[in-house]
Amino acid sequence: MANLTTIEKQILEKLFQMGGGYVLNFSDRAMGEFFRDDVGVDIYNQKYNYASGSKANNKICAA
């Protein structure tokens, strides 16, 4: 897991449009389907859960 400063996190949140609970306009379901179908990873598997369990705190998405 990368160690990011608060400023770096804010830059990434703005870049990936994460302000409204979405990452690049993906809902939880759409994000899960994208990673499952196109990347071959179940991002909602417990081993990737980190902190609150949100997309931004997922070990894969936040890497």
VEXLUM-482587 format. One record per residue (C-alpha): residue number from 1; x, y, z. Coordinates in pm, 1 decimal. Example, Ala and Ser with C-alpha at 12.3 -4.5 7.8 and 13.67 -1.06 7.14 Angstrom:
<rs>
R, i, x, y, z
R, 1, 1230.0, -450.0, 780.0 $
R, 2, 1367.0, -106.0, 714.0 $
</rs>
This chain:
<rs>
R, i, x, y, z
R, 1, 0.0, 0.0, 0.0 $
R, 2, 138.3, 335.8, -99.1 $
R, 3, 188.0, 606.9, 159.3 $
R, 4, 36.3, 922.4, 14.5 $
R, 5, 25.3, 1268.0, 164.6 $
R, 6, -307.5, 1443.0, 208.3 $
R, 7, -228.1, 1670.8, -84.8 $
R, 8, -145.5, 1372.9, -308.7 $
R, 9, -473.9, 1204.8, -210.7 $
R, 10, -667.5, 1522.2, -290.0 $
R, 11, -500.1, 1546.2, -631.8 $
R, 12, -589.7, 1183.9, -710.5 $
R, 13, -946.7, 1230.8, -586.4 $
R, 14, -988.7, 1529.7, -817.0 $
R, 15, -818.1, 1353.6, -1110.1 $
R, 16, -1040.8, 1044.9, -1079.3 $
R, 17, -1354.3, 1248.1, -999.1 $
R, 18, -1408.0, 1073.3, -665.9 $
R, 19, -1598.4, 1352.2, -489.4 $
R, 20, -1950.8, 1211.1, -503.8 $
R, 21, -1885.4, 854.3, -393.3 $
R, 22, -1807.0, 742.7, -746.2 $
R, 23, -1471.1, 667.4, -909.0 $
R, 24, -1478.6, 777.6, -1273.5 $
R, 25, -1860.7, 761.2, -1251.6 $
R, 26, -1854.3, 388.7, -1161.8 $
R, 27, -2116.8, 271.7, -913.5 $
R, 28, -2011.0, -8.3, -675.1 $
R, 29, -2180.9, -263.2, -901.0 $
R, 30, -2026.2, -126.6, -1221.6 $
R, 31, -1678.7, -107.7, -1061.7 $
R, 32, -1707.2, -468.6, -945.1 $
R, 33, -1824.5, -585.5, -1287.1 $
R, 34, -1545.1, -395.5, -1463.2 $
R, 35, -1271.3, -548.9, -1249.2 $
R, 36, -1429.8, -896.0, -1260.5 $
R, 37, -1494.8, -901.6, -1635.8 $
R, 38, -1202.0, -699.7, -1770.4 $
R, 39, -926.0, -748.3, -1513.0 $
R, 40, -1024.1, -1087.7, -1372.6 $
R, 41, -1022.5, -975.9, -1007.0 $
R, 42, -1306.5, -974.9, -753.9 $
R, 43, -1229.2, -640.0, -588.0 $
R, 44, -1496.0, -701.1, -324.4 $
R, 45, -1318.1, -1010.2, -195.9 $
R, 46, -1239.3, -963.1, 175.3 $
R, 47, -861.6, -975.7, 111.0 $
R, 48, -882.6, -642.8, -75.1 $
R, 49, -1098.9, -469.0, 185.6 $
R, 50, -929.5, -176.6, 358.1 $
R, 51, -1064.6, 76.5, 607.2 $
R, 52, -1423.9, 173.1, 520.1 $
R, 53, -1459.3, -66.6, 227.8 $
R, 54, -1531.7, 212.3, -19.3 $
R, 55, -1392.9, 204.5, -373.0 $
R, 56, -1134.8, 465.2, -278.2 $
R, 57, -1018.0, 250.0, 14.0 $
R, 58, -1005.1, -74.0, -179.6 $
R, 59, -646.9, -207.8, -185.8 $
R, 60, -662.0, -252.7, -563.4 $
R, 61, -826.6, 78.9, -650.4 $
R, 62, -622.4, 282.4, -403.1 $
R, 63, -287.7, 130.6, -501.5 $
</rs>
